[in-house]
Amino acid sequence: MLDHVLRRMGFGASQAELDKFARVPLVGVIGHLLNYERVPDGIDAKINDPNYVAVTTRGQFQPNTVINDARQRWLFRMVHSERPLQEKLALFWHHHFATAYSKVGGTFGGEHGTKMMDGKASEVAGSRRGQIQLFRDMATGRFDELLIEVAKDPAMLIWLDGRLNGRARPQENFGRELMELFTTGVGHYTEEDVHAAARVFTGWNLRLSGDRASALTSYYEYVYNANQHDPTAKTFTFPVMPDGSRTIPARAAADGEQDGIDLIRALARRPETAERLARKFYAFFVSEFSAPPDALISDMREVYLNNDTSIRAMLVRLFTSNEFLDPANEYSRYIWPVEYVVKAIKETGWTGLSVDAAMTPLVNMGQQLYEPPDVNGWPLGPEWISTASMLSRMNFSATLMANQRFNLQQASSSARQSPEALLDLHLKRFTPSPLADNTRAALLDYLRQGVTWPVTDAQLANKASGLGRLIVGSSEYQFN
């Protein structure tokens, strides 16, 4: 069950991580992972340390301004962060608030685009944090505050055209997705609400600041342009004001930014939003294969609403539920490509490996970081699995095992006496869903072919890496 918790609240575990938590009660492990703010976050300083997975640079490593370097840094963090839930939630919010670098970088150039997607505030001009950094910072905070920051986020202002939203031609994209995708969902708003929301956010725009001499010394930031705001009243089909009124009153343009804050807070506090988030968290952390119990969703909804839209309160209720630790819910969701790659690296080892080796395979598997296909994010569940994507997963498994064959040989030295011993050792190292008897028999047949046990060092290297390739590339390994 420990490996289940570490897969769900993170990306799986290396043997060192399993050893670290081996004697800690599960409730203590969950509490440690959930309260990650208590753990120092200095993992970026370990990039290029030979004890950690490598990155591949084209010149100087510049993850704040070169998108491929940014992707490598995020994968590095997923493999090694001592705050795995923070990275897991950043990935969740990246899907929920799907924003693609291709449009952001295509609009203002690659350097600005990379900074806006995942620039580290302490390392870029103006101390402006990128969108993924925003998700890390606010991953378990108040959802209404997260929504407000997302509405002002430069990458989002480009992605959903908020930078173009002015009183003469209100832009509807952000207002529509705020209701359809970010909060209540379809069926809980009307087209009239979309029109009103567009007017609410008029003037929520973007400006270039800093030293404009280059992209390295300048930065884009949110600005409220009062002269572009529609100051008239906006009426909705649901309550938007604390007194229950459905109308945001007319305000002087100078005070019009409050219109957007009022609408966001109202949407964040709607029961439909709370329930939608609860169901998304359940599918992400517990199961895609069964409907969540009504009582659990009701509890998650109520703790969220009674605690100022607290994401943490909702997650505490989920992670302490019987469903989260129910053995029936192990391996009950499809593993995302990024999760698959990181889990495989953590379980296999990384000496001499660069995360750059996963860049092209991830594209072929259907998930490139910072590049969700559209506003809906990635298609989930069985949509991850196709003939082409499975071939890509199997090919990555083969590449990884070939890279780590001598490390696997050394780690398997105690199992050189029999194929059964090596298979049992690998099934403790790797974590596929339970194997059928015929699958286990087929793996043993592979181990017996062409060798006599006990095996030589060279034979052990071949069999250990080959068996790892078959397990990590198997259908049973595609569930989390």
N, C-alpha and C positions, 0 to 999 in steps of 0.2 A: 504493500500500500504506500510505502514511502516513495517509491519511484513514480507511482500514480500522482501523488501530490506534487512532486517536482516537475512532472510533465505538464500538469494542468496550470500550476502557478508559475511555471517557467518554461524551459525548453528541454526538459530532461536533465540528466545529471551525469557527470563524470564519476569515476570511482572515488576520487578524492571527495567529491561533494556527498556521495552516499555515505562514506566513512564519517564525514563531519556530522551528519545528522543521525547516524545509526542508533545512538542511544538516547536520542531526544524524543519524547512523546510526540505523536502526530499533532496534537493541539499546540505544542510548543513550536514545531516546525511551521505550522500554518501561521501562528502569531509572528514568528520571526520574518517570514516571507512577506506578510501583509504590512508589517510595520517597518518597511525598508528604510524609512527616513533615518532610522537609528544607525544604519550601516553607512560608513563613509563611501562616497562615490569617487574613487580615484582611478578607475579602471583605464581611462583613456591614456594615462601616463605609462601604461604597460605596453602600449603599441610599440612594436619593434623589439620588445624583450624576447629573447630566444626561448623562454619557457612558455610562451603563449603562441597562439596561432598567428601566422604572419599576415602582412598585407603586401601587396605588390604595387610599387609606385612607378609612375611614368615621370621621372624627375622627382621633385620634392612632394611628399605626401601632404595634400591640401584638402582635407575633408570638409572644410567650410566653404570652399569655392569650386571644387571639382566634384561633380556628382558621382562618378564611379568611386572616388575616394570616400565620399560620404556613405555610399552603400557598404563599402568595406568596413568603415568604422562602426556602422550600426551592426553588421554581422559580428564583428569582433566583440562588441558589447553584449550581444545576445549569447555568445559562447562563454564569456568570462565574467560578466557582471555579477557582483554579489548582491545585486538588487534585481533578480530575474523578473519578479512580478512587475516592476516598473517598466522594463522593456516589453514585457508581454502586453501590458495595458497600453503602452505607446503604439504597439502594433494594432491592438483592438481599435483605438481611437483613429488611427490612420485609415482603417477600413471604414469606420463610422462616418468620419468627416473626410471622405475620399477626396484627395487633391493630387493632381498629377504634375510632376516636374515639367513634362513636355510643354504644357501651356505656360507655366510660370516662367521657365527658362526661355521658352520661345518668344515670350513677350518682352522680357527685359535682359536677356542674355544669360549664359550659363553661370557666370560667377554670382550675379544677383539671385538667379533662380536657386542655386545650391544654398546660398545663405538663407533665403526665405524658406526653404524646405527643412533644413536641419543645421543651420549655423549655430555654433556654440557662442552664447552671448559674451563670454569672457575673452573671446578670440576674434571678434569681428567688429568692424566700425560701428560706433553708436551703441555698442552692447545690446544689439537687437537679436533676440533669440529666434531661431527658426521654428517652424510649425511643430516638428517632432519634439524639439526641446520643450515647447509649450505643453505638449501632451505629457511628457515626462514630469514636468513641474506640477501639473494640475491633475494628474491621472486619478487620484483618489479624493480630490477636494469636492467643492460644491459644483454641481452640474450647471447651475445658472451662471456662476462665475466663469466656468469653462466656456460656456456658450458665448458670453460677452467677449471674452478674449479671442475666441475663434472668429467672431463677427468682425473683429478689428485686425485680425491676422493678415499681414500683407499677401501671403500666398493665397489665402482664401479670397481676399479682395480681388485678386487677379483671376482666380479659378472660376468664381461665380459672378464676375463682372461688377462687383460692388464699386470698384474704382471709377466706373462710368455712370454711377447712379446719381442723377441730378433731377431737380424739380421739373425741368421742362420735359424730360423723357425718363420717367421712373423705370428702373431696371428690375425685373421681377425674379431673376434667377435665385438670388440668395434668399429672399423671402419665401419663395416656394419650397426650396430644399430645407430651409429651417423648419418648416412644418412637416413636409412629406418625409424627409430622411433623418433629420437631426432630433426631432421631438415627437410629436403625436402620431405621425404616420397617416397614410391615406385613409379617408373616410371621416376625418375629424376636423376638416376645414373645407372652405369653398373657394371658388375662383375669386369671389369678392374679397375674401380674406387675403388672397395672394396680391390683389391689386392694392389693398390697404397696406400690406406689409412692405411692398415696394416703396410706397410713399414714406413710410416710417423711416426707412434707411436711406432716404435721399440725403446726400451730403456726407455719408460715411465713405470717405474716399482715401486716396493714397498720395503721398508726396515723396519726392527725392530730397534727402537731407545729407548733411556732412560735407566733406570736401569732394566736390563733383568732378575732380580731376581724373578720377578713375573709379572703376567698380570696386576696387579694394578699399577705398577711403570714403565711399558714399554708401548710402543705404536707403531703402524704401521703408516708410513707416505710415501708420494710420494717421489720418487727420480728419477732423470734423469740420466740414466747410459749411458754415451757417448760411452763406449766400446761395448754396445749392439745396437747402432743405425746404421741403414743403411744410409750412407751419400750420396748416389747417387741421381740423379734427379728422381722426381716422376711426371708423367704426368697424367692429368685427362681429362675428356670429357667436363669439364666446367671451367670457369676462376677461378683461385685460388690465383693469385697475384694481387696487386693493379693496375698494368699496364695492366691487362686483360689477361696476359699469363696463359696458362693452365698447365704450368710446374713449379713445385717448383724446383729451381736450386740445383745442388749439393752443399753441404756445408761441411765444416769440422765437424767431429763428435761432437766436443765440442760445436758447434753452432746449432746442429741438433734439439734441442727442439723447435726451431722456426718453423720447418716444421709443427708440430702439431698445433701451434698457427695460422699459416697462413691458414691451411685448415679449422680450426674451424671458424675463422673470415669470411672466404669466404662463408662457408655454412650458417652461421648465417645471412649473408647479402643477400642471394639469395631470390628473391621475392617469390619463392615456399615455403620457410621456413616461411616467414612472413604470407603468406596466410594460411598455415596449422595451425600455432599458433592462428591466428584470428578465424578460424573456431572451433578449440578446445575450446577456451575461450568462444565463443558464445554458444556452446552446454553446457558448464559447468555452465555458469552464466545466460544464457537467456532462451534457449529452445532446447530440443532434438526433438521436434515434428514438427518443421517447418524449412525450409532452411533459412539461414540468407540472408538478402537483399544484392545483389551484391555491392550496393553503400556503405553499412556499412563495408563490408569486404575490399573493396578497400581503404576506409578511414583508417581503422585500419592498413592495410598493409603499406600505405604511411607514416603514422605518426611513425610507427616502423622504417622504412627504413630511414626516414629523421631525426631521433633522435638517431642515433647510437645504433640501435636495442633495444631501450628502451621498456621494458615491461610495465612500468608505463604509458607511452604515449599511448600505445595500450589500456590499461585498462581504462584510462581517457576517451578515445573516446567511449569505449563500455558502461561505466557506465553513461555517459551523453547522450546516444542515446535514441531516442524515443522507440526503441524496448525493452530496459531494463526496462522501466517503463510502458510498454503497458500492460493493464489489461489482454489482450488476452494471454500474456506469463506467467501469474501466473500459478503455478502448471503444468508447461510444461516440466518438466524433472523428471525422476525417482530418488527417493531419495536413495543415497548410504547407505549401512548398518550403517556405522560409523555416517553419518549425521542423520540417523533415530534415533539411540540410543541417540546421544547428544541432538538433538532437543526434543525428548521425555522427557529426564531428565530435560532440561531447562524449559519446559512447565509444567511438573508435580511437580517438587520439588525434593529435595535431602536429606532432614534431615534424618539422620540414614542410608543413602544409600552409598554403596561403588561402585566405578566404576569397581571393580573386578567382580561384578555381571554381567557385560556385556561381559566379556572375552570369555566364552564358547558360549553364544548366537551369538556373532559376527562371530565366526568361522562357526557356523551353518547357519548363514545368507549369508556366502560367502565372508566375508572381514575381514581378520586378519591384523592388522597394522604391518608393516615391512615384510609382507609376500605376495606380489602379486604373482599370480600363475606362471607367466613367464615374458619374456621381454616385452610383449605387455601390461602388467598391468592387471587390472581386466576387464572382459567383462562387458560392460556398458548397459545402457538403460533397455529394457525389460529383458535382460539376468540376471538382479538382481533378478527377480521374478520367483519363481517356487513354486510348492506345498510345498516342504520341507522348502524353505527359508521363505515363508509366515507363515508357522506353527511356525518357530523359532521367527519371528517378533511378532506374536500373543502371544507366550509364554513369550517373554520378556515383552510385554505390561502387561500381567497378573502379572508377578513378580514385575514389577515396581509399578503398582497400589496397589497391596497388601502391599508392603513396605510403600507406602505413604497414606494409606487409612485414617488415622486419620488427617493427614495434609490436605487432600482433603476435609474431613468433615468440618474442621474449615474454610477452604477457601470458602466452599459452603453454609455456614450458612444462608446467605441472600437469598438463593434460595430454602429453605425448604418448601415453601408454595405450590409449584406446580411442576409437571414434566416438564412443558414447561419452567419454570424459570430456573430449573437446567440444562436443555439441552442448553438453550440460554447462560447461564453462561459458561458452558463447551466449547461451540463453540467459545467463545471469548478467553478462556484460551488455548485451543488446536487449531491447524490450519490445519484441513483436507481440501482438495478441496471441493467445494460446494456440499452439500448432495442432492441427489435426494429426491423427495417428499416421495417415498415409504421407503427410508432409514430413513428419519426423523421420519416417522410414526412408523417404527419398533423400533427405539430407545425410542420413547415415550411409546410404548407398554411395553417395558422392564421396564421402570421406574414405570409404573402403577402396574405391576405384584406383588401381594403379600403384598402390603402396601396400607394404606389410607393416602392421603396427607391432611394436613401437616404431615411430618414424624418425628419420634423420632431421637435422635442423633445416635443411633446404626443403624437405618434404613438409615439415611443419609450417614453414613460412607460406608455402603454396596453399596448403589445406586451410590454414587459419584465415588467410586473406580471402580465399575462395569461398569458404563458408560464411564469412562476414558479408561478402558481396551477395550471396544468395539470400541471407536473412534480411539485410537492409533493403534489398531489391524485391523482397517478397510482398505479396498482397497483405500478409498479416502485419507488416510493418507500416502500413499506410493508415493505421488508426492510432489515435492518441488517447 
